[in-house]
């Protein structure tokens, strides 16, 4: 008999060091272990036993709320978190929490998860009230502050969201994630007068850190401002002379300015100093390939893949090296005909045909695209992309199509022939999760520049609305293309495969495959849902 069962026997109650019935204490400990191990059912069993003994235990209610939250049962999470909050405010509960040395941090987390549970039900005003309370209790918790900033954007309170990010950066000027989200918001909302200034302010506040200057340089490279990027990286290198990201950034800026010899020297230095850094190796491999030395590039890309086998950028460059050398391994790695899958989905429940569903879905998504222009760091040009996760975020029509997408992804994975030597199929597992999901909308002459998805295993495009012009099979306007890398590579790397977009069509493919879209000159919207899938391994504890 295990300890938790033994302690729960009638008449065996003792008191733990925290003053809690030892049976409850042990059951809570077992529940936490189960939650950490990903076994929600076992956790809830322990917690229900604890509540049978101590119905007003706020920790048990809080843990039940977080368990329901992990299962994305937002209503169930709200119920248990509200109960925990109610108990927590009763006379005597404060003394209990303080005896457990949790006190304010426990209350902040109850308010925080309750706020998120409401956010995911799209009850933004209520969500913000609880997140604000959590922020008052834990004013320097950037996780709470960041969630407040996202909810404020949902409420179209962009000035307040900007102020929230500024407050976060005032507390922690080296929080690069917040810098990124802040500057993306400024750019999306057309606040150009303040764009990138936060990095300069951070550099003044933390003069011994190279982080803000390096991050600013990366932004400037994306903006096509290599001279300014060069200056930012140069200043960063004075602070951290051997920093891998700075050396690579400075090399990229020199290459963009036409100084290939200087760029090569910096890449060589970086590889010598950071021989096991896959980012460094991939950057140098790309430079060597662009310089006409595919053999040297292949060695570097292969080394990067050996260091980090799931690095999607390493695989993308490796495929280009094979292609430049006319090596048949390109077809084994990329296998466009087999690994790129086109699936026309059936209509979700409640709809007789996919066309009617997509008309409703397109109209709904249009209402969410409230930005002035695209996310600066993304690949979209001439359109907008939603800033918050799309899946599991209270969007009814999205949830309906996601059920169909879940099934399509499951079937796609099941058809993969597992090859232990293949970097894509060797990762096959029956279980999967989404590492990101979003919606993009393009109009006019917008497009997606060529890119890969570094955070995925399987990537995608689901077409919600497509311009009528895409029906032209000769010029293929707006079509999805595979195999063509970013424009700084040799233009002889043309596309290997194109796919026609159609409303209701889902395209699945390996995340390391280069892909982009052909421009489509049309006033009609091209609206998509996209996501990245990652494999989930069984817990082997």
N, C-alpha and C positions, 0 to 999 in steps of 0.2 A: 504493500500500500504506500503510495507516495505521501509526502509530507502534507500537501495541501488537503488531500482527502482525510488523512488522519486528524488534522487539526480542526476539521469541520464537524467532527462527531459531537453529538449532544453531550453536554456536561463536561466538555474538555476545554472550555474557554479559559484562556489566560490573557495577560496584558502584554503587548509588545512594548519596546522601549519608547515608542511614540505615544503610548496611552491608548492605542487602538486594540480591539479584540484581536488576539493573535490569529484566530481562524480567518478573520477578514484580511488581516495584514498578509498572511500567506497566500490567500486567494488573489489579492491584488498583485502580489509579486509574480504569481504564475500567469496572470492575465498580461502583465507587461512583457514577460518573456514570450508569450504566444504572439502578442502584437508585433514585437520585434522580429519574430520568426515568420511573420506573414500568415499566421493561422488565426484568422478572425473568429471562426466558429468556436475554437477552443477558448479564446480570450473571452468571448461573450458568455460562454458556459461558466467560467470562473467568476465573472462579474455578476451574473445573475445569482449565483450561490452567495456571493458576498452581500448582495442587496437583500437576499432572503434573511440574512442574519442582522444586517444593519441597513434598513431601508433609507436612512438619511445620510449615507456616506457619500460626500460630494466627489471624492476621487473615483469611486466606482461609476458614478453617473458620468463624470467627465471622460473616463476611459471608454465607456460604452458609446459616448458621443463621438470620440475620435475613431473608434472602430467603425461606426456607421459612416463617418466621414471618409475613411480610407476606402470603403466599399461604394463611395459616391451616392450613398443614400442620404441626400441632403435633408429631407424631411425628418428621417429618423435621427440624424445627427442633431438637428435643431431641437427636437423633443428632449433628448438626454442632456444637451448642453444647457437648455433653459432650466431643466430640473436641477442640474449642478449649480447653476447660478442662484436659483431660488434657495437651495439649501445653504449655499455659501454665505448668503446674507442673513441667515437666521442667527439669533443669539447663541453663542457657544461655538459656532462654526469657525469664527476667526481664531479662537484659541486653539481649535483642533488643527487648523492649517498651519498656524505658527509653530505648534508643537512638532509638526512634520517638516518644519523649515522650508515650507513652500510659500505661504502667505501671498504676497502680491504677485509673484510670478505665476502662481497657479490661477489666480483670478484673471490676470492678463491673458493667459492662454485660453481660458473658458470664453472670454469675450471675443478673442481673436477667431477661434474656430467657429463660434456662433456667427460672427460677422461673415466669415467665408461661406458658411452653410447658407446664409441668406443671399449672399452675392450670387452663388451658383443657382439660386432660384430666381435671379434677376430682380430681387427685392432690394434695390440699391440704397434707397434712403434708409431703410431699417439696418441694412448691413453697415452703412457708414457710421450710424450711431454707436454700434457695438465696437467697431474698429477704432472709433475715436476714444471710447472709454478704455480700450486696451492700450491705446497710445498714451493716454493720461497716466496710466499705471506704469507703463514701460516706455518712457519717452524716447529712449535711444535704441529701440529695437527696430532695425531697418526692415525686417521682414514685415512687421506690422505697418510701418510707415509706407512701405512700397505697395502693400495691398490697399491702403487708403488712397494712394495716388491713382491706382488703377480704377477703383470705384468712382473716384471723382471724375475721371475721364468718361466713364459710362454715363455719368450724370451731366456730361457736357460742361463741367466746371473746370475748364482747362487752366485758367489762371490759378485756381486753388491747387490743382495738381502740380503745376510748376512750382508753386510756393512749397508744397510738400517735399518735392525733390530737393529744393534749395535748402530746406531745413535739414534733410538727411545729409547733404554734402557739407553743411556747416559743422555738423557733428563729426563726420568722417570724410574728410576731403579726398581720401585715397580709395573710396568705394567705387571701383571702376564700373560695376554693374549699374549703379545709380547714375553715374556720369553718362553711360550709354543710353539708358532709358530717358534721362532728362533731355539730352541733346536730340534724340530721335523725336521726342515730343515737340521740342522747339521747331525742328525741321518740318515735321508733318503738319504743324499748325502755321507754318510760314513766319515764325518769329526769328528771322534771319539776323536781326541786330544783336542777338544774344548767343547765337549758335557758336559752340565750341569755347565760349568764354570761361566756362566752369573749369576747364583744364588749366587755363592760365591762372585762375584764382587758386586752384589746388597747388600748382607749382610754387606760387608765392607762399602759401601756408606750409608747404612741406618741401623746402628747397633741397633737401637731401635725398628725395625720392625721385627716381626716373620714371615712375609709373604714369603720372599724368602727361608728361611730355611725349612719352612713347605712344600712349593711347591717342593723343591729339594727332600725332604723326600718321597713325593708321587711318584716322578719319580723313585727314587731308589727302592721303593717297587715293582713297575711294572717291574723293571729290575732284580728282584730276588736278590737284594743286601740288605738284612734286617739289617745287622750289621751297614752298612754305613747309612741306613735310620734311624736306632735307634739313632745314634749320631746326625743327623740333627734335628730330632724331639726333642731330649733332649735339644739341644741348643735353639731351638725354644720355648720350654716350660719354659726355664729360663727367656725369655723375656716376654712371655704371659702365665702365669701359668694356666689360666682357659680357654684358647682357645679351642673351641670344636674340630676343625679339627686336631689340634696338639695332643690333648689327644687321639683321635681316631687313628691317624697315629702311635703314639707311642705304643698304644695297639696292632695294627696290626703287628708292627715290633717285639714286644715281643712274640706274638703268633707264628710268623714265626721262631723265635729263640728258640721256645720250652718252653718259660716261660708263661704258661697258667695262673698261679696264678697272676702274675704281670699284664698280659693283662686284666684279669677279674677285678682286682682292679681299673685299669684305666677306663675301660668301666663303671663300677659302679659310679665312681666319675663323669664322663662325663654326665651320665644320670641324676644324682642328680643336677648338675649345669645347664644342658641344657635340661630340661624335655620336652620342646616343639620344639626341633630341630629334624626334621625327619631323617636327615642324622645320627645323633648320635644314635637315637633309632634303625634305621635299622642296623647300624654297630654292636650294642650290641646284637640285635636279632640274627644276623648271627653268632656271636660268641657263644651265648647260644645254638643255634641249632647245631653248630659244636662240642659243649661240651657235647651234649647228653641231653639237657634239653629243649625239644620242647614246653612244656607248658609255661615256662618263655619266650621263644622266641616268641611264639604266642602272648602273652600279649604285648610285646614290638612292634612287627610288626603291630598289630592291632592299637596300640596307634599312631604309625608313620602314618598309613593310615588315622586315624581320624584327625591328625594334618595337613596332606598334602594329600588330597584324590587322586590327580593325580600323586603322586610320584611313578614312575614305579618300582624303587628298592624296595619300601615298599611292593608293590603288588607281586613282584617276590619272596621275602622272605616269605611273608604271605602264598603263594601257597606251598612253601616247608614245612612250619610248618603244614599246613593242611595235607600234604602228609605224614609227619613223624608220625602224630597222626591218620592216616587212617581216616581222616575226609572227608566226601563226599563233603564238600564245595570246595575241590580242583578241582573237576570236574565241579562244577558250575562256579568257577572263571576262570579256564584255558580252559575248553571245547574245547580241541584240535580238535575234529572231526568237530565242527561247526565253530569255529572262525579262524581256519587255512584254508585258501582257496587257491586252486590250479587252475590257469587260464592259458590256452594255448592261447596266443594272435594271432589274425589274422594279416597278413602282413600289414604294413603301405602303404599308397598311393604310387604308383609308383613301387610296387613290386608284382609279381605274387604269390610268396610263402615266408613264414617266414624264410626258410633256406637260401635263397639267400640274404635276407635283413640282417640276422645276420652275414653272412660271411663278408659283406661289413662293418657292424657296428663293428665287432671284429677287422678287419683290421684297421679301423679308430682309435678305442680306443687304440690299440697296440702302435700307434704313439704318444699317449699322456702319456703313462706310461714310463716316463724318469728317474725315481728314481732308486737308487741302491738297496734299500730295503724298507720294510714296514714303515708306520707311527708308531712311537714308542708307542704312547698312545692308538692305536687302537687294535682290536682283531685279526688282520691278522698276520699270521706267515708264512714266506716263500713266499712272493709276494710283490706287490706294490698296493698302493691306491692313487687315484688322490687327490691332496691337495686342489683344488678349487672346488666350486660348479659345478655340471654337468648340471643340468637343467637351462634353460634360459640363457645359456652362449655362444650362438652362434654356437652350434654344430647341424648342419642340421639333421644328421641321428638320433641323440638323440632326437631332437625336434619331429621328425616324430613318433618315438616309444612312446614318452611321451604323444602324443594325444591318443594313444591306452591305455596307462597306466591310464591317466586321466579318461577315460571311465570305465575301469575295477575297479578303486577305487570308482568311483561314484556308480557303480552297487553293489559293495561289501557293501558299507555303507547303501545303500537302502534296502538290505536284512537283516540288523541287526534288531532283535526284541528288541525294546527299553524296558529296565527294569531300573527303577529309582534307584533300589538298587544295580545294577551291575556296578562296576567301569569302565567297558569298554563300554558297550552298552548305558549306561546313558549319555555318552558324544556325542552321535550321533547328527550330524547336516548335512544338505545337503551341506553346503559350507565347503571347506577344503583348506588347503595350505600345501606346502612342507617345513618342517623345516630344511631339509638337503637332499642332493643327491650326490652320488659319484659312482665311478667305482673301483672295486677291480679285480686284476688279480693274480692268483695263478698258480704255476707250480711246478714240482717235487713232493715233499712230503708236500707241504704247506696245511694249513687249517685255519679255524677260530676257535679260542678257544671259549668255551661257554660264553655267555654274554647276556645282555639285551640292549635295547636302551632307555636311560633315558630321551631323549629329544623328544620322539615320543608319538603317540597314536596308529597309525597303522604303522608297519614296513614291510619290503619287501625284496625280492630277485628276480631280473629278470635275467634269464640266457641267455647270449649272445653266449658264447662258452663253451663247456663241453667236457672233455676227453672221448674217446670211452670206457674207462674202467668203466665209470659210468653206463653202461648198465647192469652190473653184479648185479642182484637183490638179490643174496645170500650174498655177502660181502659188498655191497652197498658203494663202494668207492666214496668219494666226495659228498655223499648224505647229505641233510639238516636234522638235528635232533632237536627235541623239547623236553623239559622237563628235560634235564640234566644240572645241574648248574656247576659253576666253580669247579676245581679239589680239592679245599680245603674242600669241603663238603663231606658228607658220600658217598662212591662209590655205595651204594645201590640205590641212586637217578639216575637210568638209564633213557634212553630216553623213552618217551611215544609215539612218532610218528616220522617216517622218511619220507622224500619226495624225490623222484628221480629228479635230475636236468636234464632238457632237453632244448636245445636252443629254445627260444621263450616262455618259461614257466615263468609265474609270480606267486610268492607265497606271499600272504598277511596274516598278523597275528598281534595280539596285541603286542605292544612294550615291555610289561613286561614279555612275555614268554621267558624262557631260551631257547637259541638255539645256535647251532654251526655246524660244519661240520665234517664228518668223513674224515680221511686223504685219499688222492688219490695219489698213487705212479705212476705218469705218466709224461712224458716230455711235453705232450700237455697242453695248457693253459685252465684254468677254469676262464672265464671272466664274471663278473656280473655288473649290475647296481642295486644300492640299494637306498632307500630313506625312510624318515620318514614323516608321514602325521600327521597334527594336525587339530582339528576342528576349524572352524571360526564361532564365534557367531555374530549375527546381532547387529549392533550398536543401542544401546537403549537410546542414548542421547535425 
